[in-house]
Amino acid sequence: MIFASSRNVERTATLTTAIGRGLAPDGGLYIPQSLPRLQGGPDSTLLPAVAHWALEPFFSGDQLHPELAQIASEAFNFPAPLVALESGREPVEVLELFHGPTAAFKDFGARFLSGCLERVRAGSQRPLTILVATSGDTGGAVAAAFHRRPWVEVFVLFPLGQVSPRQQQQLTCWGDNVHSYAVRGSFDDCQRLVKGAFSDADITAARELSSANSINIGRLLPQLVYYAAASLQVQERTGRKASFIVPSGNLGNVMACVWAREAGLPIGRIVLAHNANRTVPDYLQTGQWQPRSSVATLASAMDVGDPSNMERLRALYPQVHALRDQVQAVSVDDDAICARIRADYATWGRVWCPHTATAAEAYARLPQQEREAHHWVIVATAHPAKFSEIVEPLIGREIPVPEALAALLTLPAHCRQLDADAGLFKQELIAA
């Protein structure tokens, strides 16, 4: 399969090249020239088997194709269970994506990308530099996946004071080949610094750069796998399509769900659950694309005012009316997030992180008839223990900490503060 820049379909690359670069030379994001139609089904319901089946067409003809099964086996070695909610007549389940080493959905993509790059870099004498901007969960997952890999250095940028304390610990507890920076600014500032580095001739001469954000096709494609697995399970059990409500920030998770549906998987409705950062809901409502500065919310990993993957969405659906036909978007403010955490704990005994609570609130706002007409899946993107200072006062009890997360909380932090200045970040990259 050939991949093209979202800004110029004539600029093409193999999958290996696209993964290695992260961004296309013109600043665009790599997209498949055409999406495959998945045929038959996986050999088993286990995630590695689903991953091999669902991703094989994307790897077809690429040098990584013979390695796909092993990469999938290494990356998808923890579960993504569907758990039913007792909600009366309404068919609704939760897709739990927080059972990995950093308790967030981004563990899947980060580990898969690390496996791909390790094989691509085999025999290379020059170390790779991974740049990652994070609004909370991406950086921790990437740091965990690449920590102490001898062929790579990782630079993690996150907005100072805008992630939870436990998120910050996950971003800064690594050291060694992982450099963490608390940027005095927003996530959008972090993302701007990362994108700017890719177009700086001095930096690219000094370092071979790649990205581990969902702008990298190697981070995004594996996220398609859990939508494939969940939708196939729902279809087998119920004969119906799964409709997903996805907590949404930089839109990588949504993009994976949309590509899964376009590839023929049994997926019905897709609802984007945003926090108070309303760029995407406003675009669908008004037809005017107006990126803006992000605002800080309780659902900090979704604090994005200029989501990168909108470029991929608009490449697939260039006209806003076409995109409106494919997805729906809602905005949930902090008060509603808190109320939903309280209500669903009281009703179902479920404890949501603030991001999952946005999806649960979006589900609750659906008309009763629509809730009953589809088989809904609420996507749970992070473990609530990562946001204990928010969630525990709302539910009135302590949240048990997963073992892997508890181990990270005991490690010393390594972090530097940095102004949101491209020149200063350039100095850090060249001097490090």
VOLOSE-82537 format. One line per 5 residues: number of its first residue (from 1); their letters; for each residue x, y, z of N, C-alpha, C. Coordinates in steps of 0.05 Angstrom, whole numbers, plus 5000, padded with zeros to 4 digits. Layout:
BEGIN
NUM = A = X Y Z X Y Z X Y Z | ...;
This chain:
BEGIN
1 = MIFAS = 5017 4976 5000 5000 5000 5000 5018 5025 5000 | 5009 5045 4985 5023 5070 4984 5008 5091 5000 | 5023 5109 5014 5012 5130 5030 5020 5157 5018 | 5001 5176 5020 5005 5202 5008 5002 5224 5029 | 5013 5247 5023 5010 5270 5041 4981 5280 5039;
6 = SRNVE = 4970 5288 5062 4943 5299 5062 4942 5326 5047 | 4965 5338 5041 4966 5364 5027 4972 5362 4998 | 4982 5339 4989 4989 5335 4961 4990 5305 4956 | 4970 5294 4942 4968 5265 4937 4991 5255 4919 | 5005 5274 4906 5028 5266 4889 5052 5260 4906;
11 = RTATL = 5053 5269 4931 5076 5264 4949 5070 5238 4963 | 5083 5216 4954 5076 5190 4965 5100 5177 4979 | 5095 5156 4994 5116 5142 5009 5106 5114 5016 | 5125 5097 5020 5118 5070 5031 5110 5073 5060 | 5098 5053 5072 5091 5053 5100 5116 5057 5117;
16 = TTAIG = 5137 5043 5111 5162 5045 5127 5172 5074 5127 | 5172 5086 5103 5181 5114 5101 5163 5133 5116 | 5137 5129 5114 5118 5146 5128 5121 5144 5158 | 5125 5119 5168 5128 5116 5197 5154 5129 5206 | 5175 5126 5190 5201 5137 5198 5201 5167 5198;
21 = RGLAP = 5187 5179 5179 5187 5209 5178 5168 5221 5198 | 5145 5208 5203 5125 5220 5220 5107 5239 5205 | 5119 5261 5195 5105 5280 5178 5115 5279 5149 | 5098 5285 5130 5107 5287 5102 5125 5311 5099 | 5142 5312 5079 5160 5335 5075 5146 5362 5072;
26 = DGGLY = 5121 5362 5062 5106 5387 5059 5091 5394 5084 | 5095 5380 5106 5081 5385 5131 5054 5371 5133 | 5046 5356 5112 5021 5342 5113 5023 5316 5130 | 5000 5304 5134 4998 5278 5149 4994 5256 5128 | 5007 5233 5133 5005 5211 5114 4978 5198 5117;
31 = IPQSL = 4966 5192 5093 4940 5179 5092 4943 5157 5071 | 4927 5135 5073 4928 5115 5052 4917 5127 5026 | 4930 5119 5003 4920 5128 4977 4891 5119 4974 | 4885 5095 4983 4858 5085 4983 4855 5066 5006 | 4833 5067 5020 4829 5049 5043 4821 5021 5033;
36 = PRLQG = 4832 5000 5045 4825 4973 5037 4796 4965 5046 | 4786 4944 5035 4761 4932 5044 4769 4906 5057 | 4765 4904 5083 4773 4880 5098 4754 4857 5091 | 4766 4834 5085 4751 4811 5077 4754 4788 5097 | 4734 4771 5098 4735 4748 5116 4734 4757 5145;
41 = GPDST = 4753 4746 5161 4754 4753 5189 4779 4742 5201 | 4786 4751 5226 4811 4742 5239 4809 4712 5246 | 4832 4701 5251 4833 4672 5259 4823 4668 5287 | 4824 4689 5304 4814 4686 5331 4805 4714 5340 | 4792 4714 5363 4783 4740 5374 4805 4754 5391;
46 = LLPAV = 4828 4741 5395 4849 4753 5410 4860 4777 5395 | 4868 4798 5410 4876 4823 5397 4899 4819 5377 | 4920 4804 5383 4942 4801 5363 4932 4790 5337 | 4913 4771 5337 4903 4759 5313 4885 4780 5298 | 4869 4795 5313 4853 4816 5300 4871 4837 5288;
51 = AHWAL = 4893 4844 5302 4912 4864 5292 4925 4855 5266 | 4933 4830 5265 4946 4820 5241 4927 4821 5217 | 4902 4812 5222 4882 4812 5200 4874 4840 5191 | 4869 4858 5211 4860 4884 5204 4881 4902 5191 | 4906 4898 5199 4928 4916 5190 4943 4905 5166;
56 = EPFFS = 4940 4879 5160 4956 4867 5139 4952 4882 5112 | 4928 4891 5104 4926 4906 5079 4942 4931 5079 | 4945 4944 5102 4960 4969 5103 4990 4964 5101 | 4999 4940 5109 5027 4932 5108 5034 4918 5083 | 5015 4912 5066 5020 4897 5041 5041 4909 5024;
61 = GDQLH = 5061 4893 5017 5083 4902 4999 5105 4918 5013 | 5102 4923 5039 5122 4938 5053 5142 4920 5066 | 5166 4931 5071 5187 4915 5084 5180 4906 5112 | 5161 4919 5125 5152 4911 5152 5131 4889 5151 | 5121 4883 5128 5099 4863 5127 5107 4836 5140;
66 = PELAQ = 5130 4825 5135 5137 4799 5147 5139 4801 5178 | 5142 4825 5188 5145 4829 5217 5119 4835 5231 | 5097 4838 5216 5072 4848 5228 5062 4830 5250 | 5062 4804 5246 5050 4787 5266 5065 4789 5292 | 5092 4790 5291 5108 4792 5316 5104 4820 5329;
71 = IASEA = 5103 4841 5313 5099 4868 5324 5072 4868 5338 | 5051 4857 5326 5024 4857 5338 5024 4841 5364 | 5038 4818 5364 5039 4801 5388 5052 4816 5411 | 5073 4831 5405 5087 4846 5426 5070 4870 5437 | 5057 4883 5418 5042 4908 5426 5016 4903 5439;
76 = FNFPA = 5002 4882 5430 4974 4877 5439 4974 4854 5459 | 4990 4856 5480 4992 4835 5500 4977 4841 5525 | 4958 4859 5524 4940 4864 5546 4912 4869 5534 | 4891 4865 5549 4864 4864 5538 4851 4891 5534 | 4830 4891 5517 4812 4914 5513 4784 4904 5515;
81 = PLVAL = 4775 4897 5539 4749 4884 5543 4725 4902 5538 | 4704 4890 5528 4677 4902 5527 4662 4894 5553 | 4652 4914 5567 4638 4909 5593 4611 4921 5591 | 4590 4905 5595 4563 4914 5593 4555 4931 5617 | 4539 4952 5611 4526 4968 5632 4497 4959 5635;
86 = ESGRE = 4488 4957 5660 4460 4951 5665 4443 4976 5662 | 4431 4979 5639 4417 5004 5634 4388 5000 5624 | 4376 4978 5632 4349 4973 5624 4347 4964 5595 | 4331 4977 5579 4327 4969 5551 4349 4978 5533 | 4366 4995 5541 4386 5007 5524 4410 4989 5521;
91 = PVEVL = 4417 4981 5497 4441 4965 5494 4466 4982 5494 | 4481 4982 5516 4505 4999 5518 4527 4983 5533 | 4552 4986 5522 4575 4973 5534 4597 4994 5536 | 4618 4986 5551 4641 5003 5555 4665 4988 5543 | 4680 5001 5526 4705 4990 5515 4728 5000 5532;
96 = ELFHG = 4739 4983 5549 4760 4991 5568 4787 4990 5555 | 4800 5013 5551 4825 5014 5537 4848 5022 5555 | 4844 5018 5582 4864 5028 5601 4878 5006 5616 | 4881 4983 5604 4894 4961 5619 4923 4957 5611 | 4935 4977 5598 4963 4975 5590 4981 4987 5612;
101 = PTAAF = 5007 4988 5606 5027 4996 5626 5024 5024 5637 | 5012 5043 5622 5009 5070 5632 4979 5077 5636 | 4962 5057 5635 4934 5060 5642 4919 5079 5623 | 4926 5079 5598 4912 5096 5578 4912 5082 5551 | 4893 5089 5534 4890 5076 5508 4914 5080 5490;
106 = KDFGA = 4930 5100 5495 4953 5105 5478 4976 5085 5481 | 4974 5068 5501 4993 5046 5503 4993 5029 5478 | 4970 5023 5467 4969 5006 5443 4985 5018 5420 | 4980 5043 5413 4993 5055 5390 5023 5059 5395 | 5030 5068 5419 5058 5074 5425 5075 5049 5424;
111 = RFLSG = 5065 5027 5435 5080 5002 5435 5083 4991 5406 | 5062 4993 5391 5062 4984 5363 5082 5000 5347 | 5082 5027 5350 5100 5044 5336 5129 5038 5344 | 5134 5033 5369 5161 5027 5378 5171 5001 5365 | 5153 4981 5363 5161 4956 5350 5167 4960 5321;
116 = CLERV = 5151 4977 5307 5157 4982 5279 5184 4996 5276 | 5188 5017 5291 5212 5033 5288 5237 5018 5296 | 5235 5000 5315 5258 4984 5323 5268 4967 5300 | 5249 4956 5284 5256 4940 5261 5266 4957 5238 | 5254 4980 5234 5262 4998 5213 5291 5008 5218;
121 = RAGSQ = 5298 5012 5244 5324 5023 5251 5346 5002 5253 | 5339 4977 5250 5359 4956 5253 5383 4962 5235 | 5407 4962 5247 5431 4967 5231 5438 4996 5227 | 5420 5015 5234 5426 5043 5231 5447 5052 5251 | 5466 5069 5242 5486 5079 5260 5478 5105 5273;
126 = RPLTI = 5458 5119 5262 5450 5145 5273 5425 5142 5290 | 5426 5151 5315 5402 5149 5332 5379 5165 5321 | 5355 5156 5326 5330 5170 5318 5322 5188 5342 | 5310 5211 5335 5300 5229 5355 5269 5230 5352 | 5255 5222 5373 5226 5223 5373 5217 5248 5388;
131 = LVATS = 5201 5264 5375 5189 5288 5387 5159 5283 5392 | 5150 5289 5416 5122 5284 5422 5111 5306 5439 | 5090 5319 5429 5074 5338 5445 5051 5323 5457 | 5046 5328 5482 5025 5313 5496 5008 5332 5513 | 4982 5326 5513 4964 5340 5531 4958 5322 5556;
136 = GDTGG = 4972 5300 5559 4969 5284 5583 4978 5256 5580 | 4965 5240 5563 4969 5211 5563 4989 5202 5542 | 4991 5216 5519 5009 5207 5498 5038 5205 5507 | 5047 5225 5520 5075 5226 5528 5083 5203 5547 | 5066 5197 5566 5072 5175 5584 5073 5148 5569;
141 = AVAAA = 5055 5144 5551 5054 5119 5536 5079 5117 5518 | 5086 5139 5505 5110 5139 5487 5135 5135 5503 | 5138 5149 5526 5161 5145 5543 5164 5117 5552 | 5143 5104 5560 5144 5076 5569 5152 5058 5546 | 5142 5063 5522 5147 5045 5500 5175 5047 5489;
146 = FHRRP = 5188 5071 5492 5214 5076 5481 5237 5078 5502 | 5230 5076 5527 5249 5080 5548 5272 5059 5546 | 5297 5069 5547 5321 5053 5547 5325 5038 5521 | 5311 5045 5500 5317 5034 5474 5343 5048 5463 | 5364 5033 5457 5389 5046 5451 5390 5061 5425;
151 = WVEVF = 5371 5058 5408 5371 5070 5381 5355 5096 5380 | 5345 5106 5402 5327 5128 5401 5330 5146 5425 | 5326 5173 5421 5322 5192 5442 5294 5203 5439 | 5281 5209 5462 5253 5218 5462 5252 5245 5476 | 5239 5265 5464 5234 5291 5476 5204 5294 5480;
156 = VLFPL = 5195 5296 5504 5167 5298 5511 5161 5327 5520 | 5142 5340 5507 5134 5367 5514 5105 5367 5524 | 5100 5378 5548 5073 5379 5559 5068 5407 5571 | 5043 5416 5571 5037 5443 5582 5039 5444 5612 | 5056 5462 5622 5060 5464 5651 5034 5470 5665;
161 = GQVSP = 5028 5455 5686 5005 5459 5703 4979 5451 5691 | 4979 5438 5667 4954 5431 5654 4950 5401 5650 | 4965 5385 5665 4961 5356 5667 4957 5349 5696 | 4946 5326 5701 4942 5318 5729 4969 5310 5741 | 4971 5311 5768 4996 5304 5781 5006 5276 5773;
166 = RQQQQ = 4988 5257 5772 4997 5230 5765 5004 5229 5735 | 4990 5243 5718 4999 5245 5690 5027 5256 5688 | 5032 5278 5703 5059 5291 5702 5080 5271 5711 | 5074 5256 5732 5094 5236 5741 5100 5216 5719 | 5080 5208 5704 5084 5189 5683 5100 5201 5660;
171 = LTCWG = 5099 5227 5657 5114 5241 5636 5143 5246 5643 | 5149 5246 5669 5175 5255 5678 5192 5235 5694 | 5182 5211 5697 5195 5192 5715 5216 5174 5702 | 5224 5180 5677 5239 5161 5661 5269 5167 5662 | 5278 5191 5653 5306 5196 5651 5318 5180 5628;
176 = DNVHS = 5345 5175 5630 5359 5160 5609 5355 5173 5582 | 5343 5160 5564 5340 5170 5536 5314 5186 5533 | 5299 5191 5554 5274 5206 5553 5278 5233 5567 | 5274 5255 5551 5277 5282 5561 5250 5295 5563 | 5242 5305 5587 5215 5315 5591 5217 5345 5596;
181 = YAVRG = 5199 5360 5583 5198 5389 5585 5169 5398 5592 | 5167 5414 5613 5142 5427 5620 5142 5454 5607 | 5126 5458 5587 5125 5482 5570 5107 5503 5583 | 5116 5527 5585 5099 5549 5595 5081 5558 5573 | 5059 5544 5570 5039 5549 5549 5019 5527 5548;
186 = SFDDC = 5005 5524 5526 4984 5505 5522 4994 5481 5507 | 4977 5460 5504 4984 5438 5487 4989 5447 5458 | 4973 5466 5449 4977 5476 5422 5005 5488 5418 | 5015 5501 5439 5042 5511 5438 5062 5488 5436 | 5058 5467 5451 5076 5444 5450 5075 5432 5421;
191 = QRLVK = 5051 5429 5410 5048 5418 5384 5062 5436 5363 | 5059 5462 5366 5072 5481 5348 5103 5478 5349 | 5114 5475 5372 5143 5471 5375 5152 5446 5361 | 5137 5424 5364 5144 5399 5351 5143 5401 5321 | 5120 5412 5311 5118 5415 5282 5139 5433 5270;
196 = GAFSD = 5145 5454 5285 5165 5473 5275 5193 5460 5273 | 5199 5442 5291 5225 5429 5291 5229 5413 5265 | 5207 5401 5255 5209 5385 5231 5216 5401 5207 | 5210 5427 5207 5215 5444 5184 5239 5462 5188 | 5254 5458 5209 5278 5473 5215 5303 5459 5204;
201 = ADITA = 5316 5471 5184 5338 5458 5170 5361 5451 5189 | 5367 5469 5208 5389 5464 5227 5383 5440 5245 | 5358 5437 5254 5351 5415 5271 5352 5389 5255 | 5340 5389 5231 5340 5364 5216 5367 5356 5206 | 5386 5375 5204 5414 5368 5198 5428 5355 5221;
206 = ARELS = 5420 5364 5246 5433 5354 5270 5421 5328 5280 | 5395 5324 5274 5381 5301 5285 5362 5289 5263 | 5360 5263 5264 5340 5250 5247 5314 5248 5264 | 5294 5262 5255 5269 5265 5271 5247 5247 5262 | 5231 5239 5282 5205 5227 5276 5186 5234 5299;
211 = SANSI = 5161 5228 5296 5141 5235 5315 5126 5211 5325 | 5117 5212 5350 5102 5190 5362 5074 5200 5369 | 5066 5224 5362 5038 5232 5364 5022 5217 5343 | 4996 5221 5345 4978 5207 5325 4981 5220 5297 | 4997 5241 5294 5004 5250 5267 5020 5228 5253;
216 = NIGRL = 5034 5211 5268 5049 5188 5256 5030 5166 5250 | 5030 5157 5225 5012 5136 5216 5017 5110 5231 | 5041 5106 5241 5047 5082 5256 5036 5082 5284 | 5029 5106 5294 5015 5108 5320 4985 5105 5316 | 4975 5115 5293 4946 5116 5289 4935 5089 5280;
221 = LPQLV = 4948 5075 5261 4937 5051 5250 4930 5030 5271 | 4948 5024 5291 4941 5004 5310 4916 5010 5327 | 4909 5036 5329 4885 5043 5344 4860 5033 5329 | 4862 5027 5304 4840 5015 5289 4833 4988 5300 | 4852 4974 5312 4849 4946 5319 4828 4942 5340;
226 = YYAAA = 4827 4958 5361 4808 4953 5382 4779 4959 5373 | 4777 4978 5353 4750 4982 5342 4742 4958 5325 | 4761 4946 5311 4755 4922 5296 4746 4899 5314 | 4761 4895 5336 4755 4873 5354 4728 4877 5367 | 4723 4902 5377 4697 4907 5391 4674 4905 5372;
231 = SLQVQ = 4676 4916 5348 4653 4916 5329 4647 4887 5320 | 4668 4871 5316 4663 4843 5308 4650 4827 5331 | 4658 4833 5356 4646 4819 5378 4616 4827 5380 | 4610 4853 5378 4582 4861 5379 4566 4849 5357 | 4576 4848 5333 4561 4836 5311 4556 4807 5315;
236 = ERTGR = 4577 4793 5325 4574 4764 5329 4553 4758 5351 | 4552 4774 5372 4534 4769 5394 4506 4778 5389 | 4503 4801 5374 4477 4814 5371 4467 4816 5343 | 4484 4812 5323 4477 4816 5295 4474 4845 5288 | 4483 4863 5305 4481 4892 5301 4508 4905 5298;
241 = KASFI = 4508 4929 5287 4533 4945 5285 4537 4959 5312 | 4562 4962 5319 4570 4977 5343 4571 5007 5336 | 4559 5024 5352 4562 5053 5349 4579 5063 5373 | 4599 5079 5366 4619 5087 5386 4617 5116 5394 | 4620 5121 5420 4623 5149 5430 4651 5152 5440;
246 = VPSGN = 4666 5169 5428 4695 5170 5431 4704 5197 5444 | 4716 5197 5468 4728 5221 5478 4749 5232 5458 | 4747 5258 5452 4762 5268 5429 4778 5293 5435 | 4803 5293 5427 4821 5316 5430 4835 5322 5404 | 4857 5308 5399 4872 5312 5374 4861 5295 5351;
251 = LGNVM = 4840 5280 5356 4824 5265 5337 4838 5240 5325 | 4860 5232 5336 4872 5207 5326 4855 5183 5332 | 4843 5181 5356 4826 5158 5362 4801 5157 5345 | 4790 5180 5340 4766 5182 5322 4774 5174 5294 | 4797 5184 5284 4806 5178 5257 4809 5148 5253;
256 = ACVWA = 4820 5134 5273 4822 5105 5272 4795 5092 5270 | 4775 5102 5285 4748 5090 5284 4736 5095 5257 | 4739 5119 5246 4728 5125 5219 4741 5108 5198 | 4767 5105 5199 4780 5087 5179 4771 5059 5182 | 4767 5049 5206 4757 5022 5210 4730 5019 5197;
261 = REAGL = 4712 5038 5200 4686 5036 5187 4688 5037 5157 | 4705 5055 5147 4709 5058 5118 4721 5032 5106 | 4736 5017 5122 4748 4992 5113 4728 4969 5113 | 4703 4974 5122 4682 4954 5120 4675 4941 5146 | 4686 4950 5169 4679 4938 5194 4651 4946 5203;
266 = PIGRI = 4637 4929 5218 4609 4934 5225 4606 4956 5246 | 4610 4981 5238 4608 5004 5256 4586 5022 5246 | 4569 5030 5264 4547 5048 5257 4554 5077 5262 | 4541 5089 5282 4545 5117 5288 4572 5121 5301 | 4583 5145 5297 4608 5153 5312 4602 5181 5323;
271 = VLAHN = 4604 5183 5350 4599 5209 5363 4625 5218 5376 | 4633 5242 5371 4657 5254 5382 4649 5269 5407 | 4660 5261 5430 4654 5274 5456 4677 5293 5463 | 4673 5319 5460 4694 5339 5466 4688 5351 5493 | 4710 5362 5505 4706 5378 5529 4699 5407 5521;
276 = ANRTV = 4706 5427 5536 4698 5454 5530 4714 5466 5506 | 4733 5451 5496 4747 5460 5471 4729 5452 5447 | 4715 5472 5436 4693 5467 5418 4700 5470 5389 | 4725 5469 5381 4732 5475 5354 4717 5456 5334 | 4717 5431 5340 4704 5412 5322 4674 5413 5323;
281 = PDYLQ = 4661 5413 5346 4632 5417 5346 4623 5442 5332 | 4638 5464 5336 4630 5489 5323 4634 5487 5292 | 4654 5473 5283 4658 5470 5254 4635 5454 5242 | 4626 5433 5255 4604 5418 5245 4578 5434 5245 | 4576 5452 5264 4552 5468 5266 4552 5491 5246;
286 = TGQWQ = 4574 5505 5243 4575 5529 5227 4587 5525 5199 | 4603 5505 5195 4617 5501 5170 4642 5517 5167 | 4650 5532 5188 4673 5549 5188 4695 5536 5206 | 4718 5530 5193 4740 5518 5209 4756 5540 5222 | 4755 5542 5248 4767 5564 5263 4783 5553 5287;
291 = PRSSV = 4807 5543 5282 4824 5535 5305 4828 5558 5324 | 4832 5551 5349 4835 5572 5370 4853 5562 5392 | 4860 5579 5410 4876 5571 5433 4860 5552 5450 | 4873 5531 5460 4859 5512 5477 4853 5524 5505 | 4833 5514 5518 4827 5522 5545 4830 5498 5563;
296 = ATLAS = 4839 5503 5588 4845 5481 5607 4818 5471 5618 | 4816 5444 5620 4792 5432 5631 4800 5408 5648 | 4781 5396 5661 4786 5372 5678 4795 5349 5660 | 4785 5348 5636 4792 5327 5617 4817 5337 5601 | 4839 5338 5615 4863 5353 5605 4875 5341 5580;
301 = AMDVG = 4873 5315 5577 4885 5302 5553 4871 5309 5527 | 4848 5322 5530 4832 5330 5506 4832 5360 5503 | 4850 5374 5516 4851 5403 5514 4866 5411 5489 | 4852 5410 5467 4864 5416 5441 4846 5435 5425 | 4858 5457 5417 4843 5477 5402 4847 5476 5372;
306 = DPSNM = 4868 5462 5363 4874 5459 5335 4882 5430 5330 | 4863 5412 5329 4869 5384 5327 4882 5376 5301 | 4905 5363 5302 4920 5356 5278 4905 5338 5259 | 4891 5318 5270 4879 5298 5253 4854 5307 5239 | 4845 5332 5244 4824 5343 5227 4834 5345 5198;
311 = ERLRA = 4860 5347 5194 4870 5348 5167 4865 5321 5153 | 4867 5299 5167 4860 5273 5155 4830 5270 5151 | 4814 5279 5171 4785 5277 5168 4776 5294 5143 | 4787 5317 5140 4778 5334 5118 4789 5324 5091 | 4811 5310 5092 4821 5297 5067 4801 5275 5058;
316 = LYPQV = 4790 5261 5078 4770 5240 5071 4743 5251 5064 | 4735 5272 5078 4709 5285 5074 4714 5315 5069 | 4721 5323 5045 4729 5351 5041 4707 5372 5046 | 4682 5364 5043 4659 5382 5047 4647 5377 5075 | 4641 5399 5089 4631 5396 5116 4605 5381 5117;
321 = HALRD = 4588 5383 5096 4563 5369 5097 4568 5338 5096 | 4590 5330 5082 4596 5302 5080 4606 5292 5108 | 4622 5309 5122 4631 5301 5148 4608 5300 5168 | 4589 5318 5165 4566 5317 5183 4550 5291 5180 | 4550 5280 5156 4536 5255 5151 4550 5231 5164;
326 = QVQAV = 4576 5235 5171 4592 5212 5181 4596 5213 5211 | 4597 5236 5223 4602 5238 5251 4585 5259 5264 | 4582 5257 5290 4568 5277 5306 4587 5286 5328 | 4586 5311 5336 4604 5321 5357 4588 5336 5378 | 4595 5332 5403 4582 5347 5425 4604 5358 5443;
331 = SVDDD = 4598 5379 5458 4617 5391 5477 4606 5389 5505 | 4623 5381 5524 4615 5376 5552 4633 5393 5570 | 4621 5410 5586 4637 5427 5603 4644 5413 5629 | 4661 5426 5645 4671 5413 5670 4649 5407 5690 | 4629 5424 5692 4606 5419 5710 4592 5393 5702;
336 = AICAR = 4588 5390 5676 4574 5366 5667 4592 5341 5671 | 4618 5344 5667 4636 5321 5672 4634 5312 5701 | 4635 5331 5720 4632 5324 5748 4605 5311 5755 | 4584 5323 5744 4557 5312 5749 4555 5283 5738 | 4567 5278 5715 4565 5252 5703 4581 5231 5719;
341 = IRADY = 4604 5239 5729 4620 5221 5746 4604 5213 5771 | 4591 5233 5784 4575 5227 5807 4551 5209 5800 | 4537 5216 5779 4512 5203 5772 4517 5174 5764 | 4537 5169 5748 4541 5141 5738 4554 5124 5760 | 4568 5136 5778 4577 5120 5801 4554 5112 5819;
346 = ATWGR = 4535 5130 5823 4511 5124 5839 4494 5104 5825 | 4491 5106 5798 4473 5089 5783 4484 5061 5777 | 4509 5061 5768 4520 5036 5758 4544 5026 5774 | 4554 5043 5793 4578 5036 5807 4603 5038 5790 | 4601 5051 5767 4624 5054 5749 4638 5080 5756;
351 = VWCPH = 4665 5079 5756 4681 5103 5762 4694 5112 5736 | 4688 5136 5726 4699 5145 5701 4723 5164 5707 | 4742 5164 5689 4761 5187 5688 4746 5210 5675 | 4756 5235 5677 4742 5257 5665 4737 5255 5635 | 4755 5241 5621 4753 5238 5592 4730 5219 5585;
356 = TATAA = 4730 5196 5598 4709 5177 5594 4682 5189 5602 | 4682 5206 5622 4657 5219 5631 4646 5237 5609 | 4663 5248 5592 4652 5264 5570 4636 5246 5551 | 4646 5222 5546 4632 5203 5529 4607 5193 5542 | 4608 5188 5568 4584 5179 5582 4563 5201 5582;
361 = EAYAR = 4571 5226 5585 4552 5248 5584 4540 5251 5556 | 4557 5248 5535 4547 5249 5508 4526 5227 5503 | 4531 5204 5514 4511 5182 5512 4485 5190 5526 | 4487 5201 5550 4464 5208 5566 4447 5229 5551 | 4460 5246 5535 4445 5267 5521 4431 5257 5495;
366 = LPQQE = 4437 5233 5487 4423 5223 5463 4394 5219 5469 | 4376 5225 5450 4348 5219 5454 4343 5190 5461 | 4323 5185 5478 4317 5157 5486 4314 5139 5462 | 4300 5148 5442 4295 5131 5419 4321 5124 5405 | 4340 5143 5404 4366 5137 5391 4383 5118 5408;
371 = REAHH = 4381 5121 5434 4396 5103 5451 4386 5074 5448 | 4361 5071 5444 4350 5044 5441 4353 5033 5412 | 4357 5050 5393 4357 5042 5365 4385 5031 5356 | 4406 5037 5372 4433 5029 5365 4446 5014 5388 | 4466 4998 5381 4482 4985 5402 4506 5003 5408;
376 = WVIVA = 4505 5018 5430 4525 5038 5436 4548 5027 5452 | 4572 5037 5446 4596 5031 5461 4609 5057 5470 | 4611 5060 5496 4626 5083 5507 4655 5076 5509 | 4672 5092 5497 4701 5086 5497 4714 5098 5522 | 4725 5080 5539 4738 5089 5564 4768 5090 5559;
381 = TAHPA = 4778 5115 5558 4806 5119 5548 4827 5119 5569 | 4820 5123 5594 4841 5124 5615 4829 5114 5642 | 4847 5103 5659 4838 5094 5685 4833 5118 5703 | 4812 5117 5719 4806 5140 5736 4827 5146 5757 | 4843 5126 5764 4864 5130 5784 4885 5151 5775;
386 = KFSEI = 4886 5156 5749 4905 5176 5739 4895 5204 5746 | 4870 5206 5755 4858 5232 5761 4845 5232 5788 | 4859 5220 5807 4848 5215 5833 4839 5241 5847 | 4855 5262 5842 4849 5288 5856 4823 5300 5846 | 4814 5292 5823 4788 5301 5812 4766 5282 5819;
391 = VEPLI = 4770 5257 5815 4749 5237 5817 4742 5229 5845 | 4762 5225 5862 4757 5215 5889 4738 5233 5906 | 4742 5259 5905 4722 5276 5920 4694 5274 5909 | 4691 5268 5884 4664 5266 5872 4649 5241 5880 | 4664 5219 5883 4651 5194 5890 4654 5186 5919;
396 = GREIP = 4670 5201 5934 4672 5197 5963 4688 5173 5971 | 4705 5163 5955 4722 5140 5963 4748 5140 5947 | 4767 5125 5957 4793 5123 5944 4791 5103 5921 | 4806 5109 5900 4807 5092 5876 4832 5074 5877 | 4829 5048 5876 4853 5031 5876 4870 5037 5851;
401 = VPEAL = 4896 5038 5855 4915 5045 5834 4925 5019 5821 | 4923 5017 5794 4934 4993 5780 4963 4989 5787 | 4972 4964 5788 4999 4958 5797 5021 4972 5780 | 5017 4972 5754 5038 4984 5736 5040 5014 5742 | 5017 5027 5745 5017 5056 5751 5029 5061 5778;
406 = AALLT = 5023 5045 5798 5034 5049 5825 5064 5048 5825 | 5076 5030 5808 5105 5028 5807 5117 5053 5796 | 5104 5066 5776 5115 5091 5764 5114 5114 5784 | 5094 5114 5801 5090 5136 5820 5113 5137 5841 | 5128 5116 5844 5150 5115 5863 5176 5125 5852;
411 = LPAHC = 5178 5130 5826 5203 5137 5813 5209 5166 5815 | 5235 5174 5815 5242 5203 5816 5235 5216 5790 | 5228 5242 5791 5221 5257 5767 5246 5270 5755 | 5245 5273 5728 5267 5286 5713 5252 5305 5693 | 5254 5331 5698 5239 5350 5682 5252 5377 5682;
416 = RQLDA = 5250 5391 5659 5259 5419 5657 5235 5435 5647 | 5234 5461 5656 5214 5479 5646 5225 5494 5622 | 5207 5501 5604 5215 5514 5579 5194 5534 5570 | 5202 5558 5562 5184 5576 5549 5175 5565 5522 | 5151 5573 5514 5140 5564 5488 5153 5580 5465;
421 = DAGLF = 5179 5576 5462 5196 5591 5443 5211 5572 5426 | 5207 5574 5399 5219 5556 5381 5250 5557 5382 | 5261 5581 5386 5289 5583 5387 5301 5569 5411 | 5288 5571 5434 5297 5557 5458 5295 5527 5455 | 5273 5517 5443 5271 5489 5439 5292 5479 5419;
426 = KQELI = 5298 5495 5400 5319 5488 5381 5346 5484 5395 | 5352 5503 5413 5377 5501 5428 5377 5475 5444 | 5355 5468 5457 5354 5443 5472 5359 5418 5455 | 5347 5418 5431 5350 5395 5414 5379 5392 5404 | 5391 5414 5397 5418 5413 5385 5439 5408 5407;
431 = AA = 5434 5418 5431 5454 5415 5453 5452 5389 5467 | 5428 5376 5467 5424 5352 5483 5442 5329 5474;
